[in-house]
């Protein structure tokens, strides 16, 4: 029995290691990265929903026909086991995002929309023992699951509340895994100089895109859209009027031209989109 368990563990670790290499390589990350190591050492089966595991597809959820964790080590979106569409997100998309966010050892990181804690675990490993991670999850059940899953990390605190409400700690990186209709002042104010915010800017209809905002030493903000994606809404970070106007902005197809973010109510002729107290520029 012990030999069988040892062989099983070795087989699953082989799947996990290949998954980590495949996901990071597909995201354009060189072999041997810290992100690859973090993914290779994180058992996804501990974070997804209860059996039977369900995979999200455009045609709805389909069941994985086995309790073998090897099935989970693919580029698939797996249900967290709730009636609403809450999932453990697409690995290649998150790898691409985390490479752009570039967490470093010793960083203070805020993770908003932590779910059951899978990508929070990856962030904690990237920040190391000298780093600190604050994870925010508004769903109480998921927050409790995240707390259990992250109990081995002294550097991580799980907050069972919205990350769209203050206070937030001053930090180096903010990773938001739920759609917002604006870069909240709360998030921008929390960023330290040279800090980065990555969040999905979400229209009322259609597909939005992930916006990377970097705070310069001068206090100015560069900004660029990375890739189009659809996320569940971030509670407290949605404004219906702004989201409706974002629908038209994204439909124009000009979102890749964005280069900077400004925090005022005086948009200039190079404005791509303006909200209350902020606007995105193509310069």
Steps between C-alpha positions, in 0.01 A plus 500: 500500500781739589678420175180566302458838671862591428456410132172695486662810654791478256263471203291801607814706564619416149169631362525810719858575393419458131190718544711774658756486218229495230297783652795733549651422160162566335492836679842587357698444820847347481559158661611488863299803614378558855145484366561157352633379835201647684251327270692173512482492879130597539244214499206638301275218623495656848346824372227400253148393588391163641460195281385465233731771365343715230672685215360819352441509122307742274226233495481477878673284759609144426601246763845348527431124494748411774641603836852479355668840561696454176192627314538841669847567361383646171421854386141475619265711712368290790192572711546587866189294571242778523172549313617837369786504244792532742806321371867425543609704199685415182865422586663642186307828535607534864860410417504771234350749746739413781797534267380853415430586864851372584475423875841502669642348816417727791201669332185602685221364279123554510293227332135593442259221410712227657241223467622189679860622494672321211651806334549660842724204582698562181534870593617409851771276357612773260517757784695260722530492877602867510190604305144557618173412325156637590225295334145634473199276432144624554340153487516369856514131405783555253683726748485222760631249246780740407587547868533124541696455178740783591544411867858391435605849389576734789540782248139480374190656655156417357239775537139385466378823337506695177830635377309791347456652845763656723728492664768326294866482602769688308635241259721420203257293294121472474350207310122519447317189378155655452374752248481871587368796302780728625848498651379577851664793678537264797724271293705777344552669838629173649776463240851589605732670245591246229200294607272318254125443484349239267122469472229420242333820373151368433227642274128439554486277191759309303860435597726742686876483540763470769654839577851525644566829681849589623564786742813699418734662753356835388147389589394469134345176374579302189225265383454232238244236419651151492231273361123479477333286764173456688480477882220490755409850631690651792245594765522870579705579189216526249328814370220433249538824306878467466472133405248583227733758348789254523298262281518749214866580566603135475286446192706767323796258502746775595577378853858383409593868448475590871832607656429697819253573780418845633324581827292810435178611332663688212543252213698628200466421130709184537250352748387144420244485782414711803326411824440694818838636608706298251563455130711282272721656236652378174813703580 
